């Protein structure tokens, strides 16, 4: 039995149509470039967030190499 027949036999209303995402209606950056302003803004925010994650990872790595590793006796520093 199909979904429509089953719903009808059980007295249920027909299924609502699936919602589709609204198309991006923001203006293009340039007529010949297939990128919209919304896409450009999302790209900038994503790369900015990624840069901050990278900076945080670099700081954590530096702290580990400089202080945590020698403090726990994992290795010794060459300049110390």
Buried (B, 14 or more C-beta within 10 A) or exposed (E): EEEEEEBEEEEEEEEEEEEEEEEEEEEBEEEEEEEBEEBBEEEEEEEEEEEEEEEEEEEEEEEBEEEEBBEEEEEEEEEE
